[in-house]
Every structure is written in structure tokens, then in C-alpha cells.
Amino acid sequence: MDSGLMNNGKWVSEREQEDSQGKFIRPSTTFRHKVTADGSSGFKAESGRYHLYISWACPWAHRTAIMRRLKGLEDTIGLSVVAPEIEQNGWEFSREPDCIPDTVNGTHYLREVYLKADSEYSGWVTVPVLWDKETGTIVNNESREIIRMLDTEFSDFAKPDVNFYPDDLRSLVDQTIDAIYQPINNGVYRAGFATTQSAYEEAVTELFEALDHWEAVLQQQRYLCGNRITEADWCMFTTLFRFDAAYYVHFKCNLRRILDYPNLWNYLKELYQLPGVKETCNLEQIKRHYYKSHHKVDPTRIPKGPIINFEAPFERYRLDSVMHL
């Protein structure tokens, strides 16, 4: 999630991007290096070498926090957490509850981390960021690629029995992540940041067509790719978790709530209740971020509700499949 733009090392602004038709255009990520188990990429998977910068509020960063936690990499990869609200200077480190200062580079703003990697950096300042302490640079700031690295390249340090990218499902997992990205993961932003009625209606229509599709899929199988939890499920989870509290109201994705989808709702509760997941879920910071940082979307106050019980019993066992991590 971006907080603003830099041009040749100078801070420019905090703003959204849209095209001539009012459609939201997500900025591309810049750092696309890869950590590999054998070090052939120039970045070898090692304990204590890498540091992850995230926001609890951001769904893209949330993916990486979940993967770090479920793979058991907390002692292998360090963590810093920015404050939830984006002010004039972008993502900021804070000592308030649930935030973790930058213990590696000692910066006050995330944009300073980008400048340490490239003093003339031009581009968006986004979370998540995977930092290499050995070379003093950003390895990667693309969430999908970071979760793949954490999932597949740190086997020497991770829990041996946790694999979200199994060999026999890899093609399907990649296809599914592709399928949910534009209409759902990015679709809520396409709706919320649209600046014309036609752009908004196009995004909302595609969003709910996709949710309807996956509701039907989950009627027949337990997870997006069958009977095993994969990276695709965590990519879906972080959007669904925010949906009723933020996207439904704030981004006007209001045809239906996730609560109104029996299968998606039970699926969401099941994933939330897996050991370690809820510790990465901070609904208070999510609401603070969306309702206080996106001034152009809604300049009003943070809502009290909704009350959502993610720990209510779920009904997925009827599919009679074995749950695998």
C-alpha cells in the first residue's frame, strides 16, 4: 500500500492515481530482487539477515506478516510496523501500541528506508518492504513475491511441516492468485478510489461477480485450490477480513457484506481461527488507517462498528476434507 511519491530522492506528495476515465491505477512496485535458499540470486536465505517493514492496516503487508508467523520465521526475519495513519510525510514509525520502530536503520519515515536503498529513488513508497541488512538495500517490495520467498526459500529455518505452495498445486495456486487479484484484492481499491461513476460501477460489478463465483466454489470445496490451504487463501483472506469493517462502507463496496455470503463468511472465520493468524489481525489499526488516511474518499470520523465475531463457530467440516497447512 502506497503512502506517497518520491521524485529523484525528493518527497512529492500523498495522492492516488487515476486515468482519464477516473479509474484507479495501482502503482507498480520497484524492487524485485529475490532471496534464494542457495544464494544464487545474490541474496541468500540466512537467519538474522533480513528485516520486514509492514503496516498492520495494509492487506498486502498483512499477507507477509501471516506468512512470517505461520512459517515460524519470527526469529529469522525481524519486523518493524509503521503507524496506521498516513500523514503528510507518509508512513511513519511510532512507539504507540502495536507499532514497532525501525530498529535496523533508525528512520522516522518509511521513505527514508527507500532513500537508504537508492538516494535518488523515484517511485511510490509502499509496504511491505523486505530489507537486506548485509547489503543495506531493499530486496523486494512486492507482497506476492515476498510471501513466495518466505514460503519456499527459508526451509532451513521454517517449520518443516508448513507448506502453502505444494508441488502438485503450484500452477493452480498461481492461476488462483491471478484470478482474485484484479476483481477482488485490487477491486476494492478500484471501487473506493474511482473518481467517476462509471469507473466505480465497473469495479463494483466485477468485484461482486468475483465474490459470487468464489462463494459457489467454496460451496463445493474447503479452500480456493481444493482441500489444502495455499498462498491463494492468504491472498484472499486479508481482503475479506477488511471487507465489512472498511470496504463495505468506506469504499462503497456495499452490494453485500461478507457476512451475507455463507461460504465466504465461514471460510473467513476458519482461516482467522487457525493458530497464529488472529495475532496478525488488528481491526482497530485497519479502521484508523482507512477512515483517517483517505481524506478524499471520506473525510468523516472512524465508525464505532460494525461488531464482527470472527471467533464464532464455522461450518466447513461438512466438506469432509482434511485440513493441511
C-alpha positions as CSV (number, residue, x, y, z in Angstrom):
1,M,0.0,0.0,0.0
2,D,1.5,3.4,-1.0
3,S,1.8,6.5,1.1
4,G,3.2,8.9,-1.4
5,L,5.6,9.6,-4.2
6,M,9.2,10.4,-4.4
7,N,11.0,12.0,-7.4
8,N,14.7,11.8,-7.6
9,G,15.0,11.4,-3.9
10,K,12.6,14.2,-3.1
11,W,9.2,13.7,-1.3
12,V,6.5,14.9,-3.7
13,S,3.0,14.1,-2.4
14,E,0.4,11.8,-0.9
15,R,-2.2,11.2,-3.6
16,E,-4.0,8.5,-5.5
17,Q,-3.5,7.7,-9.2
18,E,-6.3,7.6,-11.7
19,D,-6.5,7.6,-15.5
20,S,-8.5,9.9,-17.7
21,Q,-11.7,7.9,-17.1
22,G,-11.4,8.1,-13.4
23,K,-10.2,4.5,-12.9
24,F,-7.7,3.8,-10.1
25,I,-4.3,2.7,-11.4
26,R,-2.2,0.9,-8.8
27,P,1.4,2.0,-8.9
28,S,3.9,-0.7,-9.8
29,T,6.5,-2.0,-7.4
30,T,10.1,-1.2,-8.0
31,F,12.4,-3.5,-6.1
32,R,12.1,-7.1,-7.5
33,H,15.1,-9.0,-6.3
34,K,14.8,-12.5,-4.9
35,V,16.1,-14.2,-1.8
36,T,17.0,-17.8,-2.6
37,A,17.9,-20.8,-0.4
38,D,21.2,-21.3,-2.2
39,G,22.1,-17.7,-2.6
40,S,22.3,-17.9,-6.4
41,S,20.3,-14.7,-6.7
42,G,22.9,-12.7,-4.6
43,F,20.6,-12.8,-1.6
44,K,21.0,-16.0,0.4
45,A,18.3,-17.1,2.9
46,E,20.0,-16.6,6.2
47,S,18.8,-16.2,9.8
48,G,19.0,-12.6,11.0
49,R,20.0,-11.1,7.7
50,Y,16.5,-9.8,6.6
51,H,14.0,-7.3,8.1
52,L,10.4,-6.9,7.1
53,Y,8.7,-3.5,7.2
54,I,4.9,-3.6,7.3
55,S,1.6,-2.0,8.4
56,W,-1.0,-4.0,10.2
57,A,-3.6,-2.0,8.3
58,C,-2.4,-2.8,4.8
59,P,-3.8,-6.1,3.3
60,W,-0.7,-6.5,1.1
61,A,1.7,-6.2,4.1
62,H,-0.7,-8.4,6.2
63,R,0.0,-11.3,3.8
64,T,3.7,-11.2,4.6
65,A,3.1,-11.0,8.3
66,I,0.8,-14.0,8.2
67,M,3.4,-16.0,6.2
68,R,6.2,-15.0,8.6
69,R,4.1,-16.1,11.6
70,L,2.8,-19.4,10.2
71,K,6.1,-20.5,8.8
72,G,7.7,-19.8,12.2
73,L,10.2,-17.2,10.9
74,E,9.8,-14.7,13.7
75,D,13.3,-15.4,15.0
76,T,14.8,-15.5,11.5
77,I,13.3,-12.2,10.0
78,G,13.0,-9.0,12.0
79,L,9.9,-6.8,12.0
80,S,9.0,-3.1,12.1
81,V,5.5,-1.8,12.0
82,V,4.5,1.7,10.9
83,A,1.7,3.7,12.5
84,P,-1.7,3.1,10.9
85,E,-2.5,6.7,9.8
86,I,-0.7,8.2,6.8
87,E,0.0,11.9,7.4
88,Q,1.7,14.5,5.2
89,N,5.1,12.7,5.3
90,G,3.8,9.2,4.5
91,W,4.2,6.0,6.6
92,E,5.7,6.9,9.9
93,F,7.3,4.8,12.6
94,S,5.9,5.2,16.1
95,R,6.2,3.9,19.6
96,E,2.4,3.7,20.1
97,P,0.9,0.3,21.0
98,D,1.1,-2.3,18.3
99,C,3.7,-0.4,16.3
100,I,7.4,-1.3,16.2
101,P,10.1,1.3,15.4
102,D,12.8,0.9,12.8
103,T,15.4,-0.9,14.8
104,V,17.6,-1.6,11.8
105,N,18.0,1.8,10.0
106,G,16.8,4.1,12.8
107,T,14.5,6.0,10.4
108,H,11.4,8.0,11.3
109,Y,9.6,7.7,8.0
110,L,9.5,4.7,5.6
111,R,10.5,6.9,2.7
112,E,13.9,7.2,4.5
113,V,14.3,3.5,4.1
114,Y,13.8,3.8,0.4
115,L,16.4,6.6,0.2
116,K,18.9,4.4,2.0
117,A,18.4,1.8,-0.8
118,D,18.5,4.5,-3.5
119,S,19.4,8.1,-2.7
120,E,17.8,9.2,-6.0
121,Y,14.7,7.0,-5.7
122,S,11.7,7.9,-7.9
123,G,8.5,6.0,-7.2
124,W,5.9,5.1,-4.6
125,V,6.7,4.4,-1.0
126,T,4.9,1.2,-0.2
127,V,4.6,-1.6,2.4
128,P,5.7,-4.3,2.6
129,V,9.4,-3.9,2.3
130,L,11.9,-6.8,2.7
131,W,15.3,-5.3,3.7
132,D,18.7,-6.9,3.5
133,K,20.9,-5.8,6.4
134,E,24.1,-7.3,4.8
135,T,24.0,-5.2,1.6
136,G,22.0,-2.3,3.0
137,T,19.3,-2.3,0.4
138,I,15.7,-3.2,-0.3
139,V,15.4,-6.7,-1.7
140,N,11.7,-6.6,-2.7
141,N,8.6,-4.5,-2.1
142,E,6.1,-6.8,-4.0
143,S,3.9,-8.6,-1.5
144,R,3.2,-11.6,-3.7
145,E,6.9,-12.2,-4.3
146,I,7.8,-11.7,-0.6
147,I,5.3,-14.3,0.6
148,R,6.6,-16.8,-2.0
149,M,10.1,-16.3,-0.8
150,L,9.1,-16.7,2.9
151,D,7.2,-19.8,1.9
152,T,9.7,-21.6,-0.3
153,E,13.2,-20.2,0.3
154,F,13.6,-20.3,4.1
155,S,13.0,-24.0,4.6
156,D,16.2,-24.4,6.7
157,F,14.7,-22.0,9.3
158,A,11.0,-22.6,8.9
159,K,8.5,-25.1,10.4
160,P,9.2,-28.3,8.3
161,D,5.5,-29.3,8.0
162,V,4.1,-26.0,6.8
163,N,3.9,-25.5,3.0
164,F,1.5,-23.2,1.2
165,Y,2.9,-23.8,-2.3
166,P,2.8,-27.6,-2.7
167,D,4.4,-29.1,-5.8
168,D,1.2,-30.6,-7.2
169,L,-0.8,-27.4,-6.8
170,R,1.7,-24.7,-7.9
171,S,0.1,-24.0,-11.3
172,L,-3.3,-23.8,-9.8
173,V,-2.1,-21.6,-6.9
174,D,-0.6,-19.1,-9.3
175,Q,-3.7,-19.1,-11.5
176,T,-5.9,-18.5,-8.5
177,I,-3.8,-15.6,-7.1
178,D,-4.0,-14.1,-10.6
179,A,-7.8,-14.6,-10.8
180,I,-8.6,-12.9,-7.5
181,Y,-6.1,-10.0,-7.8
182,Q,-7.8,-7.6,-10.2
183,P,-11.5,-8.1,-9.3
184,I,-11.1,-8.6,-5.5
185,N,-7.8,-7.7,-4.0
186,N,-7.4,-4.6,-6.2
187,G,-11.1,-4.4,-6.9
188,V,-12.0,-2.8,-3.6
189,Y,-9.5,-0.1,-4.3
190,R,-10.7,0.3,-7.9
191,A,-14.1,1.0,-6.4
192,G,-13.0,3.2,-3.5
193,F,-10.6,5.4,-5.4
194,A,-12.7,5.7,-8.6
195,T,-13.4,9.3,-9.4
196,T,-16.2,8.8,-11.9
197,Q,-19.5,6.9,-11.6
198,S,-18.8,4.7,-14.5
199,A,-15.4,3.6,-13.1
200,Y,-16.9,2.9,-9.7
201,E,-19.8,0.9,-11.1
202,E,-17.5,-1.2,-13.3
203,A,-15.2,-2.0,-10.4
204,V,-18.1,-2.9,-8.0
205,T,-19.8,-5.1,-10.6
206,E,-16.6,-7.0,-11.3
207,L,-15.9,-7.3,-7.5
208,F,-19.2,-8.9,-6.7
209,E,-19.3,-11.1,-9.7
210,A,-16.0,-12.5,-8.5
211,L,-17.2,-12.9,-4.9
212,D,-20.3,-14.7,-6.2
213,H,-18.0,-17.0,-8.1
214,W,-15.8,-17.9,-5.2
215,E,-18.9,-18.3,-2.9
216,A,-20.0,-21.0,-5.3
217,V,-16.5,-22.6,-5.4
218,L,-16.4,-22.8,-1.6
219,Q,-19.8,-24.5,-1.6
220,Q,-18.0,-27.5,-3.2
221,Q,-14.5,-27.4,-1.7
222,R,-13.0,-26.2,1.5
223,Y,-10.3,-23.8,0.2
224,L,-9.7,-21.9,-3.0
225,C,-7.4,-24.6,-4.5
226,G,-9.1,-27.7,-3.1
227,N,-8.6,-29.4,0.3
228,R,-5.4,-27.6,1.3
229,I,-4.7,-24.1,2.5
230,T,-2.3,-22.3,0.0
231,E,-0.9,-18.9,-0.6
232,A,-4.0,-18.1,-2.6
233,D,-6.1,-18.4,0.6
234,W,-3.9,-15.9,2.4
235,C,-4.1,-13.5,-0.5
236,M,-7.9,-13.7,-0.3
237,F,-8.1,-13.7,3.5
238,T,-6.6,-10.2,4.0
239,T,-9.1,-8.6,1.7
240,L,-12.1,-10.5,3.2
241,F,-11.0,-9.7,6.7
242,R,-11.2,-5.9,6.0
243,F,-14.3,-6.0,3.9
244,D,-17.2,-5.5,6.2
245,A,-15.4,-3.0,8.5
246,A,-13.8,-0.9,5.8
247,Y,-14.5,-1.6,2.2
248,Y,-18.3,-2.1,2.5
249,V,-18.8,1.4,3.9
250,H,-15.7,3.4,3.2
251,F,-15.1,2.2,-0.4
252,K,-18.8,1.8,-1.1
253,C,-18.5,-1.9,-1.9
254,N,-22.0,-2.2,-0.5
255,L,-24.0,-4.7,-2.6
256,R,-23.4,-7.3,0.1
257,R,-21.3,-7.9,3.2
258,I,-19.1,-10.9,3.5
259,L,-21.4,-11.8,6.4
260,D,-24.1,-12.2,3.7
261,Y,-22.1,-15.0,2.0
262,P,-22.5,-18.2,4.0
263,N,-19.5,-20.0,2.4
264,L,-17.1,-17.0,2.3
265,W,-18.0,-16.0,5.8
266,N,-17.4,-19.4,7.3
267,Y,-14.2,-19.7,5.2
268,L,-13.0,-16.4,6.6
269,K,-13.7,-17.5,10.2
270,E,-11.9,-20.7,9.7
271,L,-8.7,-19.1,8.4
272,Y,-8.9,-16.4,11.2
273,Q,-9.1,-19.1,13.9
274,L,-6.0,-21.0,12.7
275,P,-3.3,-20.7,15.4
276,G,-1.2,-17.6,14.9
277,V,-3.4,-15.8,12.4
278,K,-5.5,-13.6,14.7
279,E,-2.3,-12.3,16.3
280,T,-1.6,-10.6,12.9
281,C,-5.1,-9.1,12.7
282,N,-5.6,-5.6,14.1
283,L,-9.0,-4.3,13.2
284,E,-8.5,-1.1,15.2
285,Q,-5.5,-0.1,13.2
286,I,-7.3,-1.1,10.0
287,K,-10.2,1.3,10.7
288,R,-7.9,4.1,11.8
289,H,-6.0,3.8,8.6
290,Y,-8.8,3.7,6.1
291,Y,-11.1,6.2,7.7
292,K,-8.4,8.8,8.7
293,S,-5.9,8.4,5.9
294,H,-8.0,8.5,2.8
295,H,-9.3,12.0,3.1
296,K,-10.6,12.3,-0.5
297,V,-12.7,9.2,-0.1
298,D,-14.4,10.0,3.2
299,P,-13.3,12.9,5.5
300,T,-15.6,11.9,8.3
301,R,-14.8,10.1,11.6
302,I,-13.9,6.5,12.4
303,P,-17.2,4.5,12.8
304,K,-17.8,2.6,16.0
305,G,-18.9,-0.6,14.2
306,P,-19.5,-3.0,12.9
307,I,-19.3,-5.7,15.5
308,I,-17.9,-8.8,13.9
309,N,-17.3,-12.0,15.7
310,F,-14.5,-13.7,13.8
311,E,-14.3,-16.3,16.5
312,A,-17.8,-17.6,16.1
313,P,-18.1,-21.3,15.2
314,F,-17.6,-22.0,11.5
315,E,-19.2,-24.7,9.4
316,R,-16.6,-26.0,6.9
317,Y,-16.2,-29.5,8.2
318,R,-19.2,-30.7,6.2
319,L,-16.9,-30.8,3.2
320,D,-15.2,-33.7,4.8
321,S,-11.7,-32.8,3.7
322,V,-8.5,-33.0,5.7
323,M,-7.1,-29.6,6.7
324,H,-3.5,-29.2,5.7
325,L,-1.2,-26.3,6.4
